[in-house]
Each structure stands twice: as structure tokens, then as C-alpha cells.
Amino acid sequence: QVQLVESGGGLVQAGGSLRLSCLASGSTASINAMGWYRQAPGKQRELVASITSGGNTNYAASVKGRFTISRDNAKNTVYLQMNNLKPEDTAAYYCNAVVFVGIMMSTYWGQGTQVTVSS
């Protein structure tokens, strides 16, 4: 089992920055990849960025060049640095962890943190 707790959301003006953090606990040694997803009202949850245990990253086209995902394995924490925020970035942001045990894959989610960008 893995538990994820997000922090760092809030209200910011367009053009501003926020840094989200996601602290993992439990069976953290078994975590393969971690990522950030977001869900705006009336929309489907979408991938924002992900990072593997080896440090390979992937970004949604809409955030590439503005957001940076990073991972501190010693602290069991993944970060999402968000710069030049836009009103369309407003959403609930969720941390995600993917765990492989043998051939079995499990996915864990945090409770979410709200990001609101005002124009």
C-alpha cells in the first residue's frame, strides 16, 4: 500500500508560479513511476506530467516549457513546479503513483489539491 498526500495548491494570478508537493508513504520502495494529473469541472482527468524511477519525464503539450516535474527519492516526494500559470490551468491536481509487484500493477491517488489561476 502507498499513501500520497499533496500540498502547495492555492490561488495565484495569471503569470504567477506555484509548486506542488506529493509526499509518499508506505511501500515506497515499490513505486515505479509518479505523476500529476488534473481535473477541471466538467472535464476528464488528464495527465499533466510524469516521472519514472529512473528520472525519465513526460509532459502534456499544454504545459511543456512551463511546468517541471522532479523527484526526491530520499524524501519520497515528487514536485511539480508550475510557472507562467494560465487561467486554463485551474483544476484540482492529483498525485499518482504506479507500483509494480511482479507482473501486477497497482495505481494510487492522493486526495487532490486545488489550483486556481485568476486572470
MOTA-V954895 format. One record per residue. N is the residue number from 1. RES is the residue in one small letter. PHI is phi as a letter, one per 20 degrees, with the letter a starting at -180 (none if undefined). OMEGA is omega in radians with two decimals (999 if undefined). Layout:
n=N res=RES phi=PHI omega=OMEGA
n=N res=RES phi=PHI omega=OMEGA
This chain:
n=1 res=q phi=none omega=3.11
n=2 res=v phi=c omega=3.05
n=3 res=q phi=d omega=-3.11
n=4 res=l phi=c omega=3.11
n=5 res=v phi=c omega=3.14
n=6 res=e phi=e omega=3.02
n=7 res=s phi=b omega=3.03
n=8 res=g phi=o omega=3.10
n=9 res=g phi=f omega=3.13
n=10 res=g phi=r omega=-3.14
n=11 res=l phi=d omega=-3.13
n=12 res=v phi=b omega=3.09
n=13 res=q phi=f omega=3.08
n=14 res=a phi=g omega=-3.08
n=15 res=g phi=n omega=-3.12
n=16 res=g phi=e omega=-3.08
n=17 res=s phi=c omega=3.00
n=18 res=l phi=b omega=3.02
n=19 res=r phi=c omega=3.07
n=20 res=l phi=e omega=3.07
n=21 res=s phi=c omega=3.09
n=22 res=c phi=c omega=-3.14
n=23 res=l phi=e omega=3.12
n=24 res=a phi=d omega=3.07
n=25 res=s phi=b omega=-3.10
n=26 res=g phi=n omega=-3.09
n=27 res=s phi=e omega=-3.02
n=28 res=t phi=f omega=-3.13
n=29 res=a phi=f omega=-3.11
n=30 res=s phi=e omega=-3.13
n=31 res=i phi=f omega=3.09
n=32 res=n phi=e omega=-3.12
n=33 res=a phi=c omega=3.03
n=34 res=m phi=c omega=-3.11
n=35 res=g phi=a omega=3.07
n=36 res=w phi=d omega=3.04
n=37 res=y phi=c omega=3.05
n=38 res=r phi=b omega=3.13
n=39 res=q phi=b omega=3.08
n=40 res=a phi=e omega=-3.13
n=41 res=p phi=g omega=3.11
n=42 res=g phi=m omega=-3.12
n=43 res=k phi=c omega=3.09
n=44 res=q phi=f omega=3.06
n=45 res=r phi=f omega=-3.09
n=46 res=e phi=c omega=3.08
n=47 res=l phi=f omega=3.06
n=48 res=v phi=d omega=-3.12
n=49 res=a phi=a omega=3.10
n=50 res=s phi=b omega=3.12
n=51 res=i phi=b omega=3.14
n=52 res=t phi=e omega=3.11
n=53 res=s phi=f omega=3.10
n=54 res=g phi=e omega=3.08
n=55 res=g phi=n omega=3.09
n=56 res=n phi=f omega=-3.06
n=57 res=t phi=d omega=3.11
n=58 res=n phi=b omega=-3.09
n=59 res=y phi=c omega=2.95
n=60 res=a phi=f omega=-3.10
n=61 res=a phi=g omega=-3.06
n=62 res=s phi=f omega=-3.10
n=63 res=v phi=d omega=-3.10
n=64 res=k phi=f omega=-3.11
n=65 res=g phi=n omega=3.12
n=66 res=r phi=d omega=-3.11
n=67 res=f phi=d omega=3.08
n=68 res=t phi=c omega=3.07
n=69 res=i phi=d omega=3.11
n=70 res=s phi=b omega=-3.02
n=71 res=r phi=b omega=3.04
n=72 res=d phi=d omega=-3.05
n=73 res=n phi=f omega=-3.14
n=74 res=a phi=f omega=-3.13
n=75 res=k phi=d omega=-3.11
n=76 res=n phi=l omega=-3.05
n=77 res=t phi=c omega=3.01
n=78 res=v phi=d omega=-3.08
n=79 res=y phi=d omega=2.97
n=80 res=l phi=c omega=3.07
n=81 res=q phi=e omega=-3.08
n=82 res=m phi=d omega=3.14
n=83 res=n phi=d omega=3.13
n=84 res=n phi=l omega=-3.08
n=85 res=l phi=f omega=-3.12
n=86 res=k phi=c omega=3.11
n=87 res=p phi=g omega=-3.14
n=88 res=e phi=f omega=3.03
n=89 res=d phi=e omega=3.13
n=90 res=t phi=f omega=-3.09
n=91 res=a phi=a omega=2.91
n=92 res=a phi=e omega=-3.10
n=93 res=y phi=d omega=-3.07
n=94 res=y phi=c omega=3.03
n=95 res=c phi=e omega=-3.08
n=96 res=n phi=c omega=3.05
n=97 res=a phi=c omega=3.11
n=98 res=v phi=d omega=-3.08
n=99 res=v phi=c omega=3.03
n=100 res=f phi=d omega=2.99
n=101 res=v phi=c omega=-2.99
n=102 res=g phi=m omega=3.10
n=103 res=i phi=e omega=-3.12
n=104 res=m phi=e omega=3.11
n=105 res=m phi=d omega=3.06
n=106 res=s phi=c omega=3.13
n=107 res=t phi=c omega=3.14
n=108 res=y phi=c omega=-3.12
n=109 res=w phi=c omega=2.97
n=110 res=g phi=e omega=-3.07
n=111 res=q phi=e omega=3.11
n=112 res=g phi=n omega=3.05
n=113 res=t phi=c omega=-3.03
n=114 res=q phi=e omega=3.02
n=115 res=v phi=c omega=3.13
n=116 res=t phi=c omega=-3.12
n=117 res=v phi=d omega=-3.13
n=118 res=s phi=e omega=-3.11
n=119 res=s phi=e omega=999
